[in-house]
Amino acid sequence: MSLRRVLTPQVLVPVALDQAYSYRVPAGLELAPGDLVRVPLGPREATGAVWGEGVARPGLDNRLKDVAEKLEAPALKPELRAFIDWVADYTLSSRGMVLRMALRMGEQLGPERPRVAVRLAGPAPLRMTPARNKVLAVLADGLLRAKRDVAEEAGVSPGVIDGLVDEGTLETAALAPEPVARPPDPDFAAPDLSAAQAGAADALRAAVATGGYSVTLIDGVTGSGKTAVYFEAIAEAIRRSRQILVLMPEIALTAQFLDRFVERFGVRPAEWHSSLSPRVRARTWAAAARGEIEVVVGARSALFLPYADLGLVIVDEEHDPAYKQEDGVRYHARDMAVVRAHIAKIPIVLASATPSVETEVNAQRGRYARLSLPERFGGQHQPAIEAIDLRREGPPRGRFIAPRLAEAVQATLAGGDQALLFLNRRGYAPLTLCRACGFRLQCPHCDAWLVDHRFRRSLVCHHCGFSTPRPAACPKCEAKDSFVACGPGVERLEEEVAALFPQKRILVLSSDLVATVERLREELAEIEQGKVDLVIGTQLVAKGHHFPKLNLVGIVDADLGLGSGDPRAAEKSFQLLHQVVGRAGREAGRAGRGRGLLQTHQPDHPVMRRRAMRCACWGPRKRRSRSSAAGTGSGCWRNPRAISLSRTICARGSTARRSRRAGCGSKSTSIRRAFCDK
């Protein structure tokens, strides 16, 4: 519906304000809700969205500023505008800041720039050089080729091609812009599914074909083939010409996922994450809004893209804490994905080997359908898990690897397999203190201990990012060379591993040591190809990866996450340990060889007892009367403390929601109740 000029459009701008501003529509310009416009905002111009119609007030028309221009971009759909309003209301954030997440296309939005192409058109140049010979050899077939591709293939600079154009040997032409992503083929490769996978895939296909809002949890052990199952839901949505969003918690997880996507559908999907260039970001944003791309794989911010016809949402590793945004608009992408699916009336799939407490409770109560995959694909066994009691089998003084773990690593490497040593602690040491006076180096801004990073030659605060070089003398007693590192980090662990296994190829994977996403993908590929013998890693390698030769996982400090003040410490520790141990023994032909060793000072802790039961959590589960017919049994949460924990969380959430509704109940709609009451 167009806004008549006598009415006043309400324009929401991406700033930290909750209200929309009134503007005047210039003559000859027609606007409708959702249109993107440029409007004056103080001394500058800003991109905003028409949010609705406002009634013109007598006498105020001449005081309103005119809309500067209407952008040549797809309008925001009512579904996305309703989602933005809902997120702002639920998170107590300003609508402008939520809109800002939906307009992350930068200032590059506009007509596509044509690609310049060249081909042979005239006689050879009078002056011939080796570089020109290379260009002419590439273009000898007379076909039109992109100028950049010709320069790369011939190994010359673009100036060589420009010189041939000026002399009339080559002519230029315009090529259509390269598509952001090519259409995937749902029948490119027939899937090889087990009986359990086929049953789960059929249920997901039926959910996509039926349409409407539904939530399905794929609850499968590590290596059970959850990705292959939800690929069939993606294929069904592609056949119905709908768009699909696949959310992933870490950019590092996308490398192997993209390769598997190509194997199944023949092409790569569109990507959306913070490492994209501004131009690629703008092109992807516009392509999603126009419906030109069918599958988007991205981080949590991909949830706010303006999809033309979103038909399916998939949240992989739904339990992962990386889905929670801690700055700006604070939200959990998994929960907001459920909300967006509810608003759009489309199915959503959650996948995890260790579902979160919230998801588990919803599945038990029948609000989410559960599809269980209790066995690994191909008949592989779950890794055998043993606890190493450091009180009795501790490492030598000054070391952090117990003798039993070192022997297991040695035997694994001798057999031609790979081993992974996991320590979720970046840097060299978590604490640096003075041996003379006991002074501890702390952050001047937040009082957290400064972490020693030998590779970067600095002391870093992992809370606020403060960094400083290591002082030559103690600030308190002025003693020189008196600092000592306390505790291990992955850099210190590398020193010990290099001393124990001097002839082995060692790779440390930590976010501090990875310069670019491409470099991280190269290192993960080296592990997959067997070019590395021993991997030392943080949670960067804990989930989503498939390393065929990896058959031993050693947890250097399994107690690390249990000592925090987080009320969900037990749940998070269990999930992390389960995921990292699940990297072992995944390849066919290595059945029963996977092994996990947990170094702990608390072998009697409920989390350790549960992990050491060698996946006894996947035994028979008790059915609840309200379990979903689509599942195969709901049973108890694997963490023995989780039921009481979930009750505590739900009780606190109910109290918070009652307080919220009492203070801002004007928007307590049915959709809010549908989501909040879960």
Buried (B, 14 or more C-beta within 10 A) or exposed (E): EEBEBEBBBBBBBBBEEBEBBBBBBEEEBEBEBBBBBBBBBEEEEBBBBBBBBBEBEEEEEEEBEEBBEBBEBBBBBEBBBBBBBBBBBBBEBBBBBBBBBBBBBBEBBEEEEEBBBBBBBEEEBEEEEEBBEBBBEBBEEEEEBBBEEBBEBBEBEEEBBBBBBEBEBBBBEEEEEEEBBBBBEBEEEEBEBBEBBBBBBBBBBBBBEEBEBBBBBBBBBBBBBBBBBBBBBBBBBBEBEBBBBBBBBBBBBBBBBBBBBBEBBBBBBBBBBEEBEEBBBBBBBBBBBEBBBBBBBBBBBBBBBBBBEBBBBBBBBBBBBBBBBEEEBEBBBBBBBBBBBBBBEBBBBBBBBBBBBBBBBBBBBBBBBBBBBBBBBBEBBBBBBBBBBBEEEBBEEEBBBBEBBBEBBBEBBEEEBBBBBBBBBBBBBBBBBBEBEEBEBBBEEEEBBBBBBBBBEBBBBBEEEBBEEBBEEBEEEEBEEBBEBEBBBBBBBBEBBBEBBEEBBBBBBBEBBBEEBEEBBEBBEBBBEBEBBBBBBBBBBBBBBBBBBBBBBBBBBBBBBBEEEEEBBBBBBBBBBBBBBBBBBBBEEBEEBBBBBBBBBBBEBBBBBBBBEBBEBBEEBEEBEEBBEBBBBBBBBBBBBBBEBBEEBBEEBEEEBEEBBEEEEEEBEEBBEBBBEB
